[in-house]
């Protein structure tokens, strides 16, 4: 049975969900940046990138697992509460001791639980909005996540210069516990499953989710969708390869203070809160492919700007170029997100749309595993700027592939309603 919420209960639910989003993402931003920073103080660039690769691998492998558990059992609130508590328990050992190997292991275990929390929460948020408020509910929640990202990045820059590692990890645990306690207050409005949960159903569902039909039977013809997935994989090799080591790079190579590093990292989520909406409108005006090409090429632009930030002797110029790199990330990431989701929705048969959109996350996740390892290995053998230049070429190759192999999917100009809105000559 679906738990129907009256308007007042729905408003209370959405308020709780927004606070959960802010606290959960704040904890995640604090943890991800602080782990990279602390490992960079003691370990090699490869170990810094390994922590990020382990995190990406955990998301990639366990998102389908938790999705199957939530869908088959129908106990989505239990999954949200359990995985939220799991993220706290993954960090808790670091409040006592924090050797590099334990930080890497905790980062991977954290990803195992984050994978279940994110996807299940989005389902609850979607249903909490009701038939006519679904889009607004998702919009409120994702905007709150952006706020959490901003708060987390600003806060981590301040706390890194103020607290010892075990104290900072304790702060993250407390924030995570707040998110977990709030999760106990939500109501699960999703319907109960039609069939009982059985081992056979779990086996079949895991098999289906780990080997999507797209992989077995190909993609819709005509627009180069398969090449888009290749481009997303290569683009994320560059983007996540750079992101994996960025806290260390900004402080140790560019020379920013911890506080300014946090402020620079907050630039992108701040701009994305507005840019997503703008690119949504633009995609319906100029089409999808332009946004996709811009988004994929932007990863190389960000990497090269960060390399350029090491060239000036003036500190203000270094800070400005670093911030500009994250402006580029915000704009191009927003363009790519809107463009790819709209493109896939354009070309996918209705019965395969969710599957093909999900495969987008798989392609991105795989790039997030490989890219950091490549950058970490290169930086260990050479240095960070050299590794950034090398990995930027992967994004450039991806841009060329998508520009030449993918064709525009948007046909809005042929829509009678669009045509009637245009002035006649």
C-alpha positions as CSV (number, residue, x, y, z in Angstrom):
1,X,0.0,0.0,0.0
2,X,1.1,3.5,-0.7
3,X,1.3,5.9,2.3
4,X,-0.8,8.8,1.1
5,X,0.4,12.1,2.6
6,X,-2.0,15.0,3.3
7,X,-0.8,18.5,2.2
8,X,0.5,19.4,5.7
9,X,2.3,16.1,6.1
10,X,3.8,16.4,2.7
11,X,5.2,19.9,3.5
12,X,6.7,18.5,6.8
13,X,8.1,15.6,4.9
14,X,9.8,17.8,2.3
15,X,11.2,20.0,5.0
16,X,12.8,17.0,6.7
17,X,14.1,15.7,3.4
18,X,15.7,19.0,2.6
19,X,17.5,19.1,6.0
20,X,18.6,15.5,5.5
21,X,20.0,16.4,2.1
22,X,22.0,19.3,3.4
23,X,23.4,17.4,6.4
24,X,24.2,14.2,4.4
25,X,26.0,16.1,1.6
26,X,27.8,18.3,4.0
27,X,29.2,15.2,5.7
28,X,30.2,13.7,2.4
29,X,32.0,16.9,1.2
30,X,33.8,17.2,4.5
31,X,34.9,13.5,4.4
32,X,36.0,13.4,0.7
33,X,38.1,16.6,0.9
34,X,39.6,15.9,4.2
35,X,40.6,12.3,3.3
36,X,42.4,13.5,0.2
37,X,44.1,16.3,2.0
38,X,45.3,14.1,4.9
39,X,46.5,11.3,2.7
40,X,48.4,13.8,0.6
41,X,50.3,15.0,3.6
42,X,51.7,11.5,4.2
43,X,51.3,9.4,1.1
44,X,52.1,9.5,-2.6
45,X,49.8,11.0,-5.3
46,X,48.9,7.4,-6.2
47,X,47.5,6.8,-2.7
48,X,45.5,10.0,-2.9
49,X,43.9,8.9,-6.2
50,X,43.5,5.4,-4.9
51,X,41.1,6.6,-2.2
52,X,38.9,8.3,-4.8
53,X,39.1,5.3,-7.2
54,X,38.0,3.0,-4.3
55,X,35.1,5.3,-3.6
56,X,34.0,5.4,-7.2
57,X,34.2,1.6,-7.4
58,X,32.0,1.2,-4.4
59,X,29.4,3.5,-5.9
60,X,29.6,1.6,-9.2
61,X,29.2,-1.9,-7.7
62,X,26.8,-1.3,-4.9
63,X,24.3,1.1,-6.4
64,X,22.6,-1.8,-8.3
65,X,22.7,-4.0,-5.2
66,X,21.0,-1.5,-2.9
67,X,18.5,-0.6,-5.7
68,X,17.5,-4.3,-6.0
69,X,17.2,-4.6,-2.2
70,X,15.0,-1.5,-1.9
71,X,12.7,-2.5,-4.9
72,X,12.3,-6.1,-4.0
73,X,11.7,-5.7,-0.2
74,X,9.9,-2.3,-0.5
75,X,11.5,-1.3,2.8
76,X,13.0,1.9,1.5
77,X,12.9,3.8,4.8
78,X,14.8,1.0,6.4
79,X,17.4,1.1,3.6
80,X,17.8,4.9,4.0
81,X,18.2,4.7,7.8
82,X,20.5,1.7,7.6
83,X,22.8,3.1,4.9
84,X,22.9,6.5,6.6
85,X,24.1,4.8,9.8
86,X,26.5,2.7,7.7
87,X,28.2,5.9,6.4
88,X,28.7,7.0,10.0
89,X,30.1,3.6,11.1
90,X,32.5,3.7,8.1
91,X,34.1,6.9,9.4
92,X,34.0,6.2,13.1
93,X,37.3,4.2,13.3
94,X,39.1,7.3,12.0
95,X,38.2,9.2,15.2
96,X,40.5,6.9,17.1
97,X,43.3,6.3,14.6
98,X,43.8,7.4,11.0
99,X,46.7,5.7,9.2
100,X,46.5,6.1,5.4
101,X,45.4,2.5,4.8
102,X,42.5,2.9,7.2
103,X,41.5,6.2,5.5
104,X,41.4,4.5,2.1
105,X,39.4,1.5,3.5
106,X,36.9,3.9,5.2
107,X,36.5,5.8,2.0
108,X,35.6,2.6,0.2
109,X,33.2,1.4,2.9
110,X,31.6,4.9,3.0
111,X,30.8,4.5,-0.8
112,X,29.2,1.2,-0.2
113,X,26.5,2.8,2.0
114,X,26.3,6.1,0.1
115,X,25.3,4.2,-3.0
116,X,22.2,2.8,-1.3
117,X,21.3,6.1,0.4
118,X,21.3,8.3,-2.6
119,X,19.2,6.2,-5.0
120,X,16.7,5.2,-2.4
121,X,16.3,8.7,-1.0
122,X,15.5,10.0,-4.5
123,X,12.7,7.5,-4.9
124,X,11.2,8.6,-1.6
125,X,11.6,12.2,-2.5
126,X,9.9,11.6,-5.9
127,X,6.9,9.9,-4.4
128,X,6.7,12.4,-1.5
129,X,5.9,15.2,-4.1
130,X,2.9,13.4,-5.3
131,X,1.7,13.2,-8.9
132,X,1.6,17.0,-9.4
133,X,4.5,18.0,-7.2
134,X,7.1,15.4,-8.2
135,X,9.3,17.8,-10.2
136,X,9.2,20.4,-7.5
137,X,10.1,17.9,-4.8
138,X,13.1,16.6,-6.7
139,X,14.1,20.2,-7.5
140,X,14.0,21.2,-3.8
141,X,16.0,18.1,-2.8
142,X,18.7,18.5,-5.4
143,X,19.0,22.2,-4.6
144,X,19.4,21.3,-0.9
145,X,22.2,18.9,-2.0
146,X,24.0,21.8,-3.7
147,X,23.7,23.8,-0.5
148,X,25.2,20.9,1.5
149,X,28.1,20.8,-1.0
150,X,28.7,24.5,-0.6
151,X,28.5,24.3,3.2
152,X,30.8,21.3,3.3
153,X,33.5,22.7,1.1
154,X,33.6,26.0,2.9
155,X,33.5,24.3,6.3
156,X,36.3,21.8,5.5
157,X,38.7,24.6,4.5
158,X,38.2,26.3,7.8
159,X,38.3,23.1,9.9
160,X,41.4,21.6,8.3
161,X,43.4,24.6,9.7
162,X,41.7,24.4,13.1
163,X,41.4,20.7,14.1
164,X,43.5,17.6,14.3
165,X,42.4,14.8,12.0
166,X,40.6,12.7,14.6
167,X,38.7,15.8,15.7
168,X,37.6,16.6,12.2
169,X,36.5,13.0,11.6
170,X,34.5,13.3,14.8
171,X,32.7,16.4,13.5
172,X,31.8,14.4,10.4
173,X,30.4,11.5,12.5
174,X,28.2,14.0,14.4
175,X,26.9,15.5,11.2
176,X,26.2,12.0,9.9
177,X,24.4,11.0,13.1
178,X,22.1,14.1,12.7
179,X,21.2,13.0,9.2
180,X,20.5,9.5,10.4
181,X,18.3,10.7,13.3
182,X,16.3,12.8,10.8
183,X,15.9,9.9,8.5
184,X,13.9,8.2,11.3
185,X,11.3,10.9,10.9
186,X,10.5,10.4,7.2
187,X,7.4,8.5,5.9
188,X,7.9,6.1,3.1
189,X,5.1,6.9,0.6
190,X,6.2,4.2,-1.9
191,X,3.9,1.2,-2.6
192,X,4.6,-2.2,-1.2
193,X,6.0,-4.8,-3.7
194,X,3.4,-7.0,-5.4
195,X,5.5,-10.1,-4.9
196,X,7.3,-11.5,-1.8
197,X,11.1,-11.1,-1.5
198,X,12.8,-14.4,-2.4
199,X,16.4,-15.5,-3.1
200,X,15.4,-16.2,-6.7
201,X,14.1,-12.7,-7.2
202,X,17.2,-11.2,-5.8
203,X,19.4,-13.3,-8.1
204,X,17.4,-12.4,-11.1
205,X,17.3,-8.8,-10.3
206,X,21.1,-8.6,-9.6
207,X,21.8,-10.3,-12.9
208,X,19.6,-7.9,-14.8
209,X,21.0,-4.8,-13.1
210,X,24.7,-5.8,-13.5
211,X,24.2,-6.7,-17.2
212,X,21.7,-4.2,-18.6
213,X,19.9,-5.2,-21.8
214,X,21.8,-2.3,-23.6
215,X,25.0,-4.2,-23.1
216,X,23.5,-7.5,-24.4
217,X,21.3,-6.2,-27.3
218,X,22.8,-2.9,-28.4
219,X,21.6,0.7,-28.5
220,X,18.8,2.5,-30.4
221,X,20.1,3.2,-33.9
222,X,20.5,6.5,-35.7
223,X,22.1,9.0,-33.3
224,X,25.3,7.4,-32.0
225,X,24.1,6.7,-28.4
226,X,26.9,4.1,-27.9
227,X,29.5,6.7,-28.8
228,X,28.0,9.1,-26.2
229,X,28.6,6.5,-23.5
230,X,32.2,6.2,-24.7
231,X,32.6,9.9,-24.5
232,X,31.2,10.0,-21.0
233,X,33.6,7.3,-19.8
234,X,36.6,9.2,-21.3
235,X,35.4,12.6,-20.1
236,X,35.1,11.2,-16.5
237,X,38.5,9.8,-16.7
238,X,39.8,13.3,-17.0
239,X,37.3,15.0,-14.6
240,X,37.5,12.4,-11.8
241,X,41.2,12.0,-12.3
242,X,41.7,15.7,-11.6
243,X,39.1,15.8,-8.8
244,X,40.7,12.9,-7.0
245,X,43.8,14.9,-6.1
246,X,42.5,18.5,-6.3
247,X,42.6,19.3,-2.5
248,X,46.3,18.3,-2.4
249,X,47.1,20.0,-5.7
250,X,45.5,23.3,-4.7
251,X,47.3,23.4,-1.3
252,X,50.7,21.8,-2.1
253,X,51.3,22.8,-5.8
254,X,49.2,26.0,-6.3
255,X,49.9,27.2,-2.8
256,X,46.5,28.1,-1.5
257,X,45.7,28.0,2.1
258,X,43.2,25.4,3.4
259,X,40.5,28.0,3.8
260,X,40.9,29.3,0.2
261,X,41.0,25.8,-1.1
262,X,37.6,25.2,0.4
263,X,36.3,28.4,-1.0
264,X,37.5,27.5,-4.5
265,X,35.9,24.1,-4.3
266,X,32.6,25.8,-3.3
267,X,32.6,27.8,-6.5
268,X,31.2,25.0,-8.7
269,X,28.2,23.9,-6.6
270,X,27.3,27.5,-6.1
271,X,27.1,28.3,-9.8
272,X,25.5,24.9,-10.6
273,X,22.4,25.8,-8.6
274,X,21.5,28.4,-11.2
275,X,23.3,27.0,-14.3
276,X,21.2,23.7,-14.3
277,X,18.0,25.6,-14.8
278,X,19.5,27.9,-17.5
279,X,20.9,25.0,-19.5
280,X,17.5,23.2,-19.3
281,X,15.9,26.0,-21.1
282,X,18.8,26.3,-23.6
283,X,18.6,22.7,-24.5
284,X,15.1,23.2,-25.7
285,X,16.2,26.2,-27.8
286,X,19.4,25.0,-29.5
287,X,19.4,21.2,-29.1
288,X,21.3,18.7,-27.1
289,X,24.5,18.0,-29.0
290,X,26.0,21.5,-28.5
291,X,25.7,21.2,-24.8
292,X,27.1,17.7,-24.7
293,X,30.2,18.7,-26.8
294,X,30.7,21.7,-24.5
295,X,30.4,19.6,-21.4
296,X,32.8,16.9,-22.5
297,X,35.4,19.3,-23.7
298,X,35.1,21.3,-20.5
299,X,36.9,18.7,-18.5
300,X,40.1,19.4,-20.5
301,X,39.6,23.1,-20.1
302,X,39.4,22.8,-16.4
303,X,42.5,20.6,-16.2
304,X,44.5,23.0,-18.3
305,X,43.4,26.0,-16.3
306,X,44.5,24.3,-13.1
307,X,47.9,23.7,-14.7
308,X,48.0,27.4,-15.7
309,X,47.4,28.3,-12.1
310,X,50.9,27.3,-11.3
311,X,52.5,29.6,-13.8
312,X,52.0,33.2,-12.4
313,X,54.1,34.3,-9.5
314,X,51.4,36.6,-8.2
315,X,49.2,34.8,-5.6
316,X,46.1,36.6,-6.7
317,X,46.5,35.3,-10.3
318,X,47.0,31.8,-9.0
319,X,43.8,32.1,-6.9
320,X,41.9,33.6,-9.8
321,X,42.8,30.9,-12.3
322,X,42.0,28.2,-9.8
323,X,38.5,29.7,-9.2
324,X,38.0,30.1,-12.9
325,X,38.7,26.4,-13.4
326,X,35.8,25.6,-11.2
327,X,33.6,28.2,-13.0
328,X,34.4,26.2,-16.1
329,X,33.5,23.0,-14.3
330,X,30.2,24.3,-13.1
331,X,29.1,25.5,-16.5
332,X,30.3,22.5,-18.5
333,X,29.1,19.9,-16.0
334,X,25.6,21.5,-16.0
335,X,25.6,21.6,-19.8
336,X,26.6,17.9,-20.0
337,X,24.1,16.7,-17.4
338,X,21.2,18.4,-19.0
339,X,22.3,17.6,-22.6
340,X,22.9,13.9,-22.0
341,X,19.8,13.2,-20.0
342,X,17.7,15.0,-22.6
343,X,19.5,13.3,-25.5
344,X,19.0,9.8,-24.1
345,X,15.3,10.6,-23.4
346,X,14.9,11.8,-27.0
347,X,16.3,8.6,-28.6
348,X,15.4,5.9,-26.1
349,X,12.2,3.8,-26.5
350,X,10.0,4.5,-23.6
351,X,10.3,1.0,-22.2
352,X,14.1,1.3,-22.1
353,X,14.5,4.9,-21.0
354,X,15.3,4.3,-17.3
355,X,17.7,1.5,-18.3
356,X,19.6,3.7,-20.8
357,X,19.7,6.7,-18.4
358,X,21.1,4.4,-15.7
359,X,23.8,3.2,-18.1
360,X,24.9,6.8,-18.2
361,X,25.8,6.6,-14.5
362,X,27.6,3.3,-15.1
363,X,29.8,4.8,-17.9
364,X,30.6,7.8,-15.7
365,X,31.3,5.6,-12.7
366,X,33.8,3.4,-14.7
367,X,35.6,6.6,-15.8
368,X,35.7,7.6,-12.1
369,X,37.6,4.4,-11.2
370,X,40.1,4.4,-14.1
371,X,40.9,8.1,-14.3
372,X,42.1,8.7,-10.7
373,X,44.4,5.7,-11.0
374,X,45.9,7.0,-14.2
375,X,46.5,10.5,-12.7
376,X,47.8,9.1,-9.5
377,X,50.3,6.9,-11.3
378,X,51.4,9.7,-13.6
379,X,51.8,12.2,-10.8
380,X,53.8,9.8,-8.7
381,X,56.2,9.2,-11.6
382,X,56.3,12.9,-12.7
383,X,54.2,15.7,-11.0
384,X,50.7,16.9,-10.8
385,X,50.8,19.5,-13.7
386,X,52.2,16.9,-16.1
387,X,49.6,14.3,-15.1
388,X,46.8,16.9,-15.7
389,X,48.1,17.8,-19.1
390,X,48.3,14.1,-20.1
391,X,44.8,13.3,-18.8
392,X,43.3,16.4,-20.5
393,X,44.1,14.8,-23.9
394,X,41.6,12.0,-23.0
395,X,38.8,14.6,-22.7
396,X,39.9,16.1,-26.0
397,X,39.7,12.8,-27.7
398,X,36.3,12.2,-26.2
399,X,35.1,15.6,-27.5
400,X,36.3,14.8,-31.1
401,X,34.5,11.4,-30.9
402,X,31.2,12.8,-29.8
403,X,31.4,15.8,-32.2
404,X,31.9,13.5,-35.1
405,X,30.0,10.3,-34.2
406,X,26.9,11.6,-32.3
407,X,24.1,13.3,-34.2
408,X,21.5,15.8,-32.9
409,X,18.4,14.2,-31.4
410,X,16.4,17.3,-30.9
411,X,13.6,18.0,-33.4
412,X,11.7,20.7,-31.6
413,X,11.7,22.9,-34.6
414,X,9.4,20.5,-36.3
415,X,7.0,20.5,-33.4
416,X,3.8,22.3,-34.4
417,X,3.6,24.2,-31.1
418,X,7.2,25.4,-31.4
419,X,6.7,26.3,-35.1
420,X,3.5,28.3,-34.3
421,X,5.4,30.3,-31.7
422,X,8.0,31.5,-34.2
423,X,7.3,34.6,-36.2
424,X,6.4,34.0,-39.8
425,X,8.3,35.7,-42.6
